[in-house]
Amino acid sequence: MNPSPSPNFALLASTDFTLINNKPFNRGATAISGTWSDNYEDMISFLNGRGMANGANLPDLLLTTSAGGGGFGTDWHVGIDANDKVEISSTHTFKIKYNTSGAPDFATDVFGIGTTFINYSGSATIGSPLLAYKVTSPGEWLRGEIISFSYTIEQIGGAGSFNFNFIGNVQDLIVACRERGNGDIDDLNSGTLEGADVSATSGDTRWYLNNDGHVVNSSIGLTALTWNDTTLRDFLGFTGSEVASTVNGYSVLTATYPCEAVLVPSRPYQQNHISTENVSQARRKIGGGYTSNYVGTYVTTVLGFDLDANLDLINLYQHFIHKFINHASNGERVNFYQVWGDSRRSLISSNVNVSQPAHDLIYTSSRNGFEGRIRGCMITTEFNLMFPNNMRRRVPVNMRIEHLNE
């Protein structure tokens, strides 16, 4: 369970990218080309496909890294177990601790391991095949953008030792653990911006949304990009004049503005409750009573929040009116991330069973469905963004998002 009782949230709209240039930008003389879809669930699906490339995701990276540390363990795995904890497993006995030394941005214990060595305990519960030895993190894993981390892993009963380091930034821990193209129910789109970039350059490059809803590209050893499609550039929030910063050797380019189809307010929502509607066709019978033909039950999230305006921490007032809502009109797909930084689907506790654990890399049942993303459609048609007083600091917004059953 996320330790924050009042987490930040986000709204991400679906967008059709079939009309954008199939070569949206260049890296030097290399054109980054791709085939784009009309049904991206939201910008995370378009940017990175909710996963990382083969060899770059955490399970692959852990296995590769272990080979340089004495080669102990013929297989490794890292992911989220049924109790929503990070589980690391191997074919050999080991111990692990959070490593605070090294790069300046290794200051976050992303897994929740702690600075004291934890020895293996029991066999793995996740991964295929299930490995013989595992460590389960005692603390909560970090929600949100991951910049870097470092863990020291040592062999028990041998001299093997290595540091498991991650640098270069990524969407969140869930995306970092998943391999793009694995074919699960969240692996929906073959054409992604990150996938096209990786394919064309054979390089280490990542595309994602940061904690403020801005698009970021993090790459190392690649030529700076130049935009061919200014419509896509503007949609993503780039101006074309951004200057990359350097973090742990990676070139990090952050869009100046939030992405058009993304809304990440600075404060938690004010209300989030469920409304239901039972639809049926009923007729009164002669002699009393009714006959009814049940049509269906429609579940709606009623969401209320304060939208940042001119005098607040950030200013999203005009962004909401002129950018975001154009992609989230009545009937359009909108995902409600009840905890921004956890990209899994929401799951109610009564749907947990032997084939669907309470938590994995697709679902989370924390707070009985009040975490994870709600996949829905906007059914509100009008937003009156009237300020509650003369100081234009923030404005209340209320909307209804109907849940999808798929």
N, C-alpha and C positions, 0 to 999 in steps of 0.2 A: 504493500500500500504506500502510495506517495505520502511522505511525512507532512506535507503542507495541507491543512484543512481548507485553504482558500487559494488554490493554484491559479496561475495565469492561464488564459484560454486563447483560442484562435478560431477564426472562421476562414475556410479556404474554399473557393468556388471552382467548379469544373470549367474547362476551357477547351474549345476546338482549335487545334493547331494545324489543321490540314492546309490552311492558306498561307502559312509562313514559308519563307524561302527554305528550300531543302539544303541549302548551304548557308546557314545564318551568320557564320563568322569564319575568319581565317586565323590560323596561327602561322605567321610568316607566309610562305607560299602554299601551305597546306590548307585546303578547304575542309572544314568540318561539315560533313554532309550526313543527312539522316532522312528517314521516312517517318512523318509525324501522323498522329492519330486524331480522331475527332472526339474521343471519349476518355480523356485523361480524368481520373477521379478528382485530382486536384494537383497543385503545383509540385508537391513532393513526388507524385507519380511521374510527372513530366521531367523534373530535374534529375532524379536519381533512381526512379523505379522502386523506391523503398528498399534498396539494397545496394551492395557494392560489387565491383567486378570480381571475377574469379582471381584468387591470389591476393586481393586487397582487403577482403572482408576478414573479420577477426579470427574465425576458426582457421582459415587458410594462413593468415599471417602468423598465428601462434604456432602452427605446425612448422612453417618455414623457419621461424626464429629459433625454435627448439633445436633444429638440426645444427645450428652454429654454437650450441651450448653443451657440447658433449654428446649430442645426439640421443639422449635418453628419452625413452618413450617413442614407440613407433607410430602413435597417433595421438592427437589432442583435439579437444573441443571446448568451446566457450559459448554460453547462451543463457537464456532465462529459464529457470525451473518453474514447477507448478506452484511454488510458494512466492513467486515473483522476486527471486534472488538470483544473482549471477552465480552460475555453476561452471567451474573449470575442471576438466577431467583429462586423464591420461592413461596410457597402458603401463605406466611405471609409477611407483610411489614418489610423491613430491610434497613440497611445502611452498607457500607463496606469501609475500608481503608487499604492501604498497611501498614504492621507492620514491622518496622525495628529492633525490639528487638528480643531476643531469640538466636537461634543458630547463629554461626558466619557467616554462608553462606546465611543468609536471606537478603543479601545486594542487591538483584535485584528484582525490581518490575516487575515480569514476565507478569502480566496481563495488565500493563499500567494504574493502578487505581489511583495512587498518594497517598500522606500521609494525605490528608484531607478527612473526611468522605463524601461519595456520597450517597444520599438518593435514594430509588427506584423511578422509573419514568416509568409509563405505564406497559403494560403486555408483557410477553415473546414473542419472535418471533421464537425461536428455541426450540427444545425438544418436546417430546410427552409424556403426554399431555402438551399443552402450559400452563404455570403457570401464576398466576395473577400479580406478581410483579417482576420487573427486574431492574438490574443496568447494564449499558453499559459502558465499560472502555473508558475514553476520550483519552488515549494515545495508542501507538503501543504496541502490545505484542512482547515478546522477541523471536527472531528466534534463533534456535540452541539448543544445549544441555541444559536441565534444571537440576540444581543441587538441589535447594530448594527454597521455598518461604513461606511467612506467611502473612495472611490477617485477620484483626479483623472484625467480623460481629456481629452487634448488632441489637436486635429487636426494632422496633419502635412501641410504645404502649404496651410495656411489658419489663420484666427484663432479657430476654434471651440474652446471649452473648457467643461467642466462637471464638477461633482462628482457622482458616482454614490453617493448615500447611502441606507442602509437603516436604519430604526429601527422599533421596535414589537414585536420579538421574534417568533421562529418556531421550529418543531420542530427543524429542522436544514437544512443547505444543500440536500439532496435535495428535501425538501418545498418549500423556497422556490423552487426552479427549476421545479417541476412545476405545471401548471395543473389545478385540480380540474375534473372533467368532460371530460377529454381522451379518455376511452374506451380507455386502454391496459389491460393486464392487472392493474395495481394500482389502477385507478380502478373499484372494485368497488361502491361504495355511493353512491346519489344523495342519501340523507338523512344529513347530518352536522351536528354541533352548530354548527360554525363557519359552514357554509353557511346554516343556518337563521338564525343571528344576523346575518350579512351581508345576507341577503335581506330580513329584517324591518326592519332599521335603515338599509339602504343606507350603512352606515358601515364604518370601518376597524377590524375586530375580529378577533382570532386566538385559537384554542383549541389547546392543545398540552400535551404532557408535558415537564416540565423534566428536567434531568440527574439529579434525585433521584427521579423517578417521581411527582411531584406534578402535578396538573392546574393549568394557568395560563390565565387569560384576560387578554389585553392589548388595550386599546381606547383610542381617542382621540375626545373630543368626544361620548361617549355617556353616557346616564343610567346610574347604577349599577344592577346587576341585583338583583332580589328573586326568591327561589325559590318556585315553585308546587308543584314535585314534590320533597318532602323526601327521598323514597327515592333519587332520582337524585342529589340534593345529597350525601347521606351516602355513596353509592356512589363518587362522584367524590373524596371526601375533604374536602369543605367542611363547616364547622360552621354557617355562616350568620352568624358573627360576625367573619369576616376583614375586615381593613382594607386597602384598596388602597394600594400605593406608587406614586410617580410616577417614571418613567424616560424621559428625553427627551420629556416632554410626554404620554406614554402612561400610562394608568391600568392598573397591573399587579396583578391579584388572584390570589393563589396559595393553593391549598387547604392547610389545616393538616396533613392526613394524606395519605399516599400513596393513590392510587386502588386500590380493592379488587382489581381484576384485573391489577395491575401489581406486579412485584417487581424492585427495583433494589438489590442488595446493594452495600455500600460498597467491596468488594474484588473483584479478578478471580477467575475460577473456578480451582479447583485441578486439575481434569481435564476434558477434552473430547475424547472419542475415539468412533470409529464401531464399531458392532457390526452384523453382517449375519446374516440367517437365510434360507436357501434352503428353500422349502417345496415338496415334491413328494409324489406318491402312488406308492409303489414296491411291486412284487410280485416274489417269487422265481420264476423259471421252472423247469419240469421239465428236468432235464439240466444245470442250473447257469446262473448269470447272473441278471440282473434286468431287468425292464422298468419304466420310470419315466414318469410324467406330471407335467411341471413345472408348478407352480402359480404361484409368484412369488418374488421376492426382496424381503425387508423390511429396510430400512436404519434403524438406530436410533442416536441420539446418546446416549452415556452421559455424564452431566454430574455433576460433583462440585464443591461449593463450600461455603464457610463462611457460615452465616447469622448476621447481626448480632444480638446479644442485648443484655441490659440494661446491661452494662458496656462495650459497644463504641461505635464512633463514632455509630451510630444503633441503634435497637431495632426489629427486624423480626420478632422471635420470635412474638409474639402476632398480628401482622399476617399472617404466613404461615399460622398455624393457623386463625384465625377469619375471615379475609377472603380471602386469595389462593387458598388450596387449594380453597375452595368452588367456584371457577370453573375449576379445573384438575384435576378428578378424572379417574379412569381413562376414557380414550376422548374426553375433551374437547380441543378445539383449543387449542394453546399454541404461541406463536412464541418461539423462542430467538434473541435478538439477540446474536450473538457479539461484536459491537462496539457498545455502546450509543452512539447518536449517529450511526449510519449505518443508515438505514431500508430499504436495498435488500435484495433477495433474494440468497441465496448461490448461486454458480455455480461448478462445478468446471471446471478449465482445459480439459479435453477436450471440453467443450460449447461452446467458443469457435469461431466460424466466420465466414464472410463476412456472414452475416445476423445474427449475435449477437456483438457486440464483447465484449472482456474486461471492460469497464466501461461503464456508461451510467447513466441515472436509474432503471433497474429492477433491474439486476444488478451484482454485483461478484464478481470471481474472485480477489481478493487471497488469498494463502496457499492457493491451490488449494481454495477452498471453506470455509476456516476463518474467513472474515469474512462479513458480511451476515447476514440473518435466515434461520434454519431454520424452515420452516413444517411443523408437526407436530402430533401428538396425544400426550397424556400416557398412558403405559402403566404407570406405577408406581402401586400401590394403597395402599401404607402408608409413612408417614414416622415414624421413631422419632427424635424430636428430643432425644436424650440428650446432656447436656453432657459433654465429655471430662474435666472436673475440677470441683472445687467452685466455681471462679470462673466465674460465668455471663456470660462475655464473648461467646463465639460457639459455634455448634454445627455439626458437619458434616452436610451434606445430600447425598444421592445420588438421582438420578432418571434415568429413561429416557424419551426423547421420540422416537416413531417418525415418520420423515419422510413427508410427503405427496408423492405422485407428480404431483399436478396442478400 
